[in-house]
Amino acid sequence: MADGVPYDSDAGRGTAAAITALMTGRAYLGSARIAAAIGPYDRYAENRDAHNSVMRMHRDASHAIAVEDCLDTPS
């Protein structure tokens, strides 16, 4: 908002996607730290492949965000 980027624009969507990806990554890091300390969630072992597939999808989606649409530079 401070940079005046329109919400309904490639730059607005790219910026929102980048921020969301960063927030998701930090949440997963916190979850991994908790799991390292007290163990994974119930039934993780039987859901491991599906769980890791979702993690890879989030990673791949974050890598697909167009850099030119989310540069933190003044307009």
A tleap script that builds the chain and sets N, CA, C and O, in Angstrom:
source leaprc.protein.ff14SB
mol = sequence {
  NMET ALA ASP GLY VAL PRO TYR ASP SER ASP
  ALA GLY ARG GLY THR ALA ALA ALA ILE THR
  ALA LEU MET THR GLY ARG ALA TYR LEU GLY
  SER ALA ARG ILE ALA ALA ALA ILE GLY PRO
  TYR ASP ARG TYR ALA GLU ASN ARG ASP ALA
  HIE ASN SER VAL MET ARG MET HIE ARG ASP
  ALA SER HIE ALA ILE ALA VAL GLU ASP CYS
  LEU ASP THR PRO CSER
}
set mol.1.N position { 0.837 -1.185 0.000 }
set mol.1.CA position { 0.000 0.000 0.000 }
set mol.1.C position { 0.877 1.243 0.000 }
set mol.1.O position { 0.578 2.215 -0.694 }
set mol.2.N position { 1.949 1.219 0.767 }
set mol.2.CA position { 2.808 2.400 0.858 }
set mol.2.C position { 3.454 2.731 -0.478 }
set mol.2.O position { 3.727 3.896 -0.764 }
set mol.3.N position { 3.702 1.711 -1.299 }
set mol.3.CA position { 4.313 1.934 -2.603 }
set mol.3.C position { 3.280 2.276 -3.673 }
set mol.3.O position { 3.650 2.590 -4.804 }
set mol.4.N position { 2.010 2.223 -3.339 }
set mol.4.CA position { 0.964 2.555 -4.302 }
set mol.4.C position { 0.740 1.481 -5.353 }
set mol.4.O position { 0.255 1.776 -6.446 }
set mol.5.N position { 1.086 0.239 -5.036 }
set mol.5.CA position { 0.883 -0.853 -5.990 }
set mol.5.C position { -0.594 -1.242 -5.975 }
set mol.5.O position { -1.136 -1.567 -4.918 }
set mol.6.N position { -1.249 -1.213 -7.133 }
set mol.6.CA position { -2.666 -1.604 -7.170 }
set mol.6.C position { -2.847 -3.056 -6.749 }
set mol.6.O position { -2.069 -3.924 -7.146 }
set mol.7.N position { -3.862 -3.316 -5.952 }
set mol.7.CA position { -4.124 -4.679 -5.498 }
set mol.7.C position { -4.376 -5.606 -6.675 }
set mol.7.O position { -3.854 -6.720 -6.721 }
set mol.8.N position { -5.184 -5.140 -7.630 }
set mol.8.CA position { -5.567 -5.970 -8.767 }
set mol.8.C position { -4.590 -5.765 -9.916 }
set mol.8.O position { -4.965 -5.308 -10.996 }
set mol.9.N position { -3.339 -6.110 -9.667 }
set mol.9.CA position { -2.295 -6.003 -10.687 }
set mol.9.C position { -1.332 -7.158 -10.513 }
set mol.9.O position { -1.310 -7.807 -9.467 }
set mol.10.N position { -0.535 -7.415 -11.540 }
set mol.10.CA position { 0.459 -8.486 -11.406 }
set mol.10.C position { 1.405 -8.207 -10.244 }
set mol.10.O position { 1.759 -9.120 -9.499 }
set mol.11.N position { 1.812 -6.961 -10.087 }
set mol.11.CA position { 2.723 -6.608 -8.992 }
set mol.11.C position { 2.046 -6.798 -7.631 }
set mol.11.O position { 2.682 -7.270 -6.689 }
set mol.12.N position { 0.781 -6.440 -7.521 }
set mol.12.CA position { 0.052 -6.626 -6.265 }
set mol.12.C position { -0.113 -8.096 -5.919 }
set mol.12.O position { 0.106 -8.508 -4.780 }
set mol.13.N position { -0.499 -8.877 -6.910 }
set mol.13.CA position { -0.658 -10.316 -6.676 }
set mol.13.C position { 0.691 -10.974 -6.399 }
set mol.13.O position { 0.786 -11.851 -5.541 }
set mol.14.N position { 1.729 -10.559 -7.114 }
set mol.14.CA position { 3.059 -11.122 -6.887 }
set mol.14.C position { 3.570 -10.808 -5.500 }
set mol.14.O position { 4.143 -11.668 -4.832 }
set mol.15.N position { 3.365 -9.583 -5.068 }
set mol.15.CA position { 3.800 -9.180 -3.729 }
set mol.15.C position { 3.034 -9.962 -2.665 }
set mol.15.O position { 3.628 -10.449 -1.704 }
set mol.16.N position { 1.718 -10.083 -2.834 }
set mol.16.CA position { 0.915 -10.849 -1.879 }
set mol.16.C position { 1.348 -12.309 -1.854 }
set mol.16.O position { 1.415 -12.914 -0.784 }
set mol.17.N position { 1.643 -12.883 -3.022 }
set mol.17.CA position { 2.089 -14.274 -3.086 }
set mol.17.C position { 3.429 -14.449 -2.370 }
set mol.17.O position { 3.629 -15.429 -1.653 }
set mol.18.N position { 4.341 -13.503 -2.564 }
set mol.18.CA position { 5.651 -13.593 -1.917 }
set mol.18.C position { 5.521 -13.483 -0.398 }
set mol.18.O position { 6.151 -14.242 0.338 }
set mol.19.N position { 4.717 -12.552 0.061 }
set mol.19.CA position { 4.516 -12.395 1.503 }
set mol.19.C position { 3.879 -13.655 2.087 }
set mol.19.O position { 4.296 -14.129 3.144 }
set mol.20.N position { 2.874 -14.196 1.406 }
set mol.20.CA position { 2.211 -15.406 1.876 }
set mol.20.C position { 3.171 -16.585 1.907 }
set mol.20.O position { 3.150 -17.377 2.849 }
set mol.21.N position { 4.014 -16.709 0.887 }
set mol.21.CA position { 4.995 -17.797 0.859 }
set mol.21.C position { 5.970 -17.684 2.022 }
set mol.21.O position { 6.309 -18.688 2.648 }
set mol.22.N position { 6.419 -16.477 2.314 }
set mol.22.CA position { 7.328 -16.276 3.442 }
set mol.22.C position { 6.648 -16.623 4.768 }
set mol.22.O position { 7.248 -17.273 5.625 }
set mol.23.N position { 5.408 -16.193 4.933 }
set mol.23.CA position { 4.679 -16.490 6.169 }
set mol.23.C position { 4.465 -17.998 6.322 }
set mol.23.O position { 4.597 -18.537 7.420 }
set mol.24.N position { 4.136 -18.671 5.226 }
set mol.24.CA position { 3.933 -20.114 5.260 }
set mol.24.C position { 5.229 -20.824 5.626 }
set mol.24.O position { 5.232 -21.738 6.450 }
set mol.25.N position { 6.322 -20.404 5.015 }
set mol.25.CA position { 7.618 -21.005 5.321 }
set mol.25.C position { 7.993 -20.850 6.779 }
set mol.25.O position { 8.485 -21.792 7.400 }
set mol.26.N position { 7.766 -19.676 7.328 }
set mol.26.CA position { 8.066 -19.456 8.753 }
set mol.26.C position { 7.178 -20.325 9.640 }
set mol.26.O position { 7.640 -20.855 10.650 }
set mol.27.N position { 5.914 -20.474 9.270 }
set mol.27.CA position { 5.015 -21.333 10.047 }
set mol.27.C position { 5.482 -22.788 10.000 }
set mol.27.O position { 5.464 -23.480 11.018 }
set mol.28.N position { 5.899 -23.250 8.824 }
set mol.28.CA position { 6.399 -24.620 8.710 }
set mol.28.C position { 7.698 -24.797 9.490 }
set mol.28.O position { 7.922 -25.854 10.081 }
set mol.29.N position { 8.541 -23.796 9.500 }
set mol.29.CA position { 9.769 -23.872 10.292 }
set mol.29.C position { 9.432 -24.016 11.778 }
set mol.29.O position { 10.025 -24.838 12.477 }
set mol.30.N position { 8.486 -23.222 12.250 }
set mol.30.CA position { 8.064 -23.334 13.647 }
set mol.30.C position { 7.492 -24.710 13.950 }
set mol.30.O position { 7.769 -25.290 15.000 }
set mol.31.N position { 6.696 -25.227 13.029 }
set mol.31.CA position { 6.121 -26.555 13.204 }
set mol.31.C position { 7.214 -27.622 13.241 }
set mol.31.O position { 7.146 -28.548 14.049 }
set mol.32.N position { 8.211 -27.500 12.379 }
set mol.32.CA position { 9.313 -28.467 12.354 }
set mol.32.C position { 10.111 -28.420 13.653 }
set mol.32.O position { 10.557 -29.454 14.150 }
set mol.33.N position { 10.287 -27.238 14.192 }
set mol.33.CA position { 11.015 -27.115 15.459 }
set mol.33.C position { 10.246 -27.768 16.599 }
set mol.33.O position { 10.834 -28.427 17.456 }
set mol.34.N position { 8.956 -27.587 16.606 }
set mol.34.CA position { 8.127 -28.225 17.628 }
set mol.34.C position { 8.197 -29.740 17.475 }
set mol.34.O position { 8.354 -30.460 18.461 }
set mol.35.N position { 8.080 -30.226 16.234 }
set mol.35.CA position { 8.140 -31.671 15.997 }
set mol.35.C position { 9.492 -32.238 16.414 }
set mol.35.O position { 9.565 -33.357 16.923 }
set mol.36.N position { 10.560 -31.477 16.201 }
set mol.36.CA position { 11.883 -31.945 16.616 }
set mol.36.C position { 11.971 -32.054 18.134 }
set mol.36.O position { 12.665 -32.921 18.665 }
set mol.37.N position { 11.265 -31.172 18.821 }
set mol.37.CA position { 11.329 -31.153 20.283 }
set mol.37.C position { 10.410 -32.190 20.928 }
set mol.37.O position { 10.794 -32.828 21.909 }
set mol.38.N position { 9.204 -32.364 20.390 }
set mol.38.CA position { 8.235 -33.237 21.062 }
set mol.38.C position { 7.719 -34.368 20.183 }
set mol.38.O position { 6.909 -35.181 20.628 }
set mol.39.N position { 8.181 -34.423 18.942 }
set mol.39.CA position { 7.738 -35.467 18.026 }
set mol.39.C position { 6.681 -34.949 17.068 }
set mol.39.O position { 6.048 -33.925 17.323 }
set mol.40.N position { 6.493 -35.661 15.963 }
set mol.40.CA position { 5.521 -35.223 14.960 }
set mol.40.C position { 4.087 -35.426 15.436 }
set mol.40.O position { 3.838 -36.027 16.481 }
set mol.41.N position { 3.170 -34.919 14.657 }
set mol.41.CA position { 1.756 -35.059 14.989 }
set mol.41.C position { 1.334 -36.526 14.883 }
set mol.41.O position { 1.984 -37.334 14.219 }
set mol.42.N position { 0.222 -36.845 15.559 }
set mol.42.CA position { -0.307 -38.209 15.519 }
set mol.42.C position { -0.532 -38.629 14.069 }
set mol.42.O position { -1.014 -37.842 13.254 }
set mol.43.N position { -0.183 -39.856 13.757 }
set mol.43.CA position { -0.389 -40.474 12.446 }
set mol.43.C position { 0.495 -39.864 11.353 }
set mol.43.O position { 0.236 -40.060 10.165 }
set mol.44.N position { 1.538 -39.126 11.750 }
set mol.44.CA position { 2.455 -38.588 10.742 }
set mol.44.C position { 3.049 -39.712 9.897 }
set mol.44.O position { 3.111 -39.604 8.673 }
set mol.45.N position { 3.481 -40.777 10.540 }
set mol.45.CA position { 4.164 -41.859 9.831 }
set mol.45.C position { 3.326 -42.387 8.671 }
set mol.45.O position { 3.848 -42.619 7.580 }
set mol.46.N position { 2.029 -42.576 8.903 }
set mol.46.CA position { 1.187 -43.105 7.828 }
set mol.46.C position { 0.831 -42.045 6.787 }
set mol.46.O position { 0.385 -42.385 5.692 }
set mol.47.N position { 1.021 -40.769 7.113 }
set mol.47.CA position { 0.718 -39.679 6.187 }
set mol.47.C position { 1.972 -38.997 5.643 }
set mol.47.O position { 1.886 -37.958 4.988 }
set mol.48.N position { 3.126 -39.580 5.915 }
set mol.48.CA position { 4.407 -38.952 5.557 }
set mol.48.C position { 4.479 -38.571 4.084 }
set mol.48.O position { 4.830 -37.436 3.762 }
set mol.49.N position { 4.156 -39.496 3.184 }
set mol.49.CA position { 4.275 -39.213 1.751 }
set mol.49.C position { 3.347 -38.080 1.316 }
set mol.49.O position { 3.762 -37.190 0.575 }
set mol.50.N position { 2.106 -38.109 1.770 }
set mol.50.CA position { 1.160 -37.042 1.418 }
set mol.50.C position { 1.606 -35.714 2.016 }
set mol.50.O position { 1.542 -34.676 1.358 }
set mol.51.N position { 2.053 -35.752 3.258 }
set mol.51.CA position { 2.545 -34.544 3.933 }
set mol.51.C position { 3.692 -33.932 3.141 }
set mol.51.O position { 3.680 -32.738 2.843 }
set mol.52.N position { 4.679 -34.750 2.802 }
set mol.52.CA position { 5.834 -34.231 2.078 }
set mol.52.C position { 5.466 -33.765 0.680 }
set mol.52.O position { 6.088 -32.841 0.156 }
set mol.53.N position { 4.473 -34.383 0.071 }
set mol.53.CA position { 3.994 -33.925 -1.231 }
set mol.53.C position { 3.430 -32.508 -1.138 }
set mol.53.O position { 3.699 -31.670 -1.998 }
set mol.54.N position { 2.649 -32.247 -0.092 }
set mol.54.CA position { 2.104 -30.897 0.112 }
set mol.54.C position { 3.230 -29.888 0.336 }
set mol.54.O position { 3.189 -28.780 -0.198 }
set mol.55.N position { 4.233 -30.271 1.123 }
set mol.55.CA position { 5.375 -29.377 1.355 }
set mol.55.C position { 6.078 -29.048 0.039 }
set mol.55.O position { 6.453 -27.899 -0.195 }
set mol.56.N position { 6.256 -30.054 -0.820 }
set mol.56.CA position { 6.903 -29.817 -2.120 }
set mol.56.C position { 6.043 -28.921 -3.009 }
set mol.56.O position { 6.573 -28.079 -3.734 }
set mol.57.N position { 4.719 -29.096 -2.960 }
set mol.57.CA position { 3.841 -28.236 -3.766 }
set mol.57.C position { 3.951 -26.780 -3.324 }
set mol.57.O position { 3.991 -25.882 -4.165 }
set mol.58.N position { 4.000 -26.539 -2.022 }
set mol.58.CA position { 4.157 -25.180 -1.524 }
set mol.58.C position { 5.506 -24.608 -1.964 }
set mol.58.O position { 5.587 -23.459 -2.400 }
set mol.59.N position { 6.561 -25.415 -1.847 }
set mol.59.CA position { 7.891 -24.974 -2.285 }
set mol.59.C position { 7.883 -24.628 -3.775 }
set mol.59.O position { 8.370 -23.569 -4.172 }
set mol.60.N position { 7.337 -25.509 -4.585 }
set mol.60.CA position { 7.323 -25.289 -6.029 }
set mol.60.C position { 6.509 -24.058 -6.400 }
set mol.60.O position { 6.894 -23.296 -7.287 }
set mol.61.N position { 5.378 -23.865 -5.718 }
set mol.61.CA position { 4.557 -22.684 -5.995 }
set mol.61.C position { 5.300 -21.411 -5.634 }
set mol.61.O position { 5.185 -20.412 -6.343 }
set mol.62.N position { 6.058 -21.425 -4.548 }
set mol.62.CA position { 6.801 -20.218 -4.170 }
set mol.62.C position { 7.897 -19.926 -5.192 }
set mol.62.O position { 8.194 -18.763 -5.465 }
set mol.63.N position { 8.501 -20.974 -5.759 }
set mol.63.CA position { 9.528 -20.771 -6.778 }
set mol.63.C position { 8.936 -20.284 -8.093 }
set mol.63.O position { 9.657 -19.735 -8.926 }
set mol.64.N position { 7.643 -20.474 -8.291 }
set mol.64.CA position { 6.983 -20.059 -9.523 }
set mol.64.C position { 6.540 -18.589 -9.505 }
set mol.64.O position { 6.076 -18.079 -10.525 }
set mol.65.N position { 6.674 -17.912 -8.380 }
set mol.65.CA position { 6.290 -16.497 -8.302 }
set mol.65.C position { 7.265 -15.694 -9.150 }
set mol.65.O position { 8.478 -15.786 -8.963 }
set mol.66.N position { 6.743 -14.919 -10.068 }
set mol.66.CA position { 7.584 -14.133 -10.970 }
set mol.66.C position { 8.297 -13.029 -10.174 }
set mol.66.O position { 7.651 -12.183 -9.556 }
set mol.67.N position { 9.608 -13.050 -10.199 }
set mol.67.CA position { 10.404 -12.086 -9.434 }
set mol.67.C position { 10.069 -10.658 -9.840 }
set mol.67.O position { 9.986 -9.766 -8.995 }
set mol.68.N position { 9.880 -10.450 -11.120 }
set mol.68.CA position { 9.610 -9.077 -11.585 }
set mol.68.C position { 8.262 -8.549 -11.079 }
set mol.68.O position { 8.011 -7.345 -11.129 }
set mol.69.N position { 7.396 -9.445 -10.592 }
set mol.69.CA position { 6.100 -9.012 -10.064 }
set mol.69.C position { 6.121 -8.740 -8.570 }
set mol.69.O position { 5.098 -8.344 -8.011 }
set mol.70.N position { 7.251 -8.939 -7.906 }
set mol.70.CA position { 7.258 -8.729 -6.458 }
set mol.70.C position { 8.540 -8.099 -5.953 }
set mol.70.O position { 8.959 -8.360 -4.825 }
set mol.71.N position { 9.161 -7.279 -6.769 }
set mol.71.CA position { 10.352 -6.584 -6.318 }
set mol.71.C position { 9.983 -5.489 -5.328 }
set mol.71.O position { 9.018 -4.754 -5.535 }
set mol.72.N position { 10.735 -5.386 -4.280 }
set mol.72.CA position { 10.466 -4.382 -3.243 }
set mol.72.C position { 11.255 -3.117 -3.572 }
set mol.72.O position { 12.255 -2.789 -2.933 }
set mol.73.N position { 10.769 -2.434 -4.581 }
set mol.73.CA position { 11.413 -1.192 -4.988 }
set mol.73.C position { 10.369 -0.084 -5.066 }
set mol.73.O position { 9.206 -0.346 -5.375 }
set mol.74.N position { 10.775 1.145 -4.791 }
set mol.74.CA position { 9.820 2.257 -4.881 }
set mol.74.C position { 9.325 2.438 -6.303 }
set mol.74.O position { 10.059 2.202 -7.263 }
set mol.75.N position { 8.092 2.853 -6.430 }
set mol.75.CA position { 7.493 3.087 -7.756 }
set mol.75.C position { 8.041 4.343 -8.382 }
set mol.75.O position { 7.653 4.698 -9.495 }
savepdb mol mol.pdb
quit
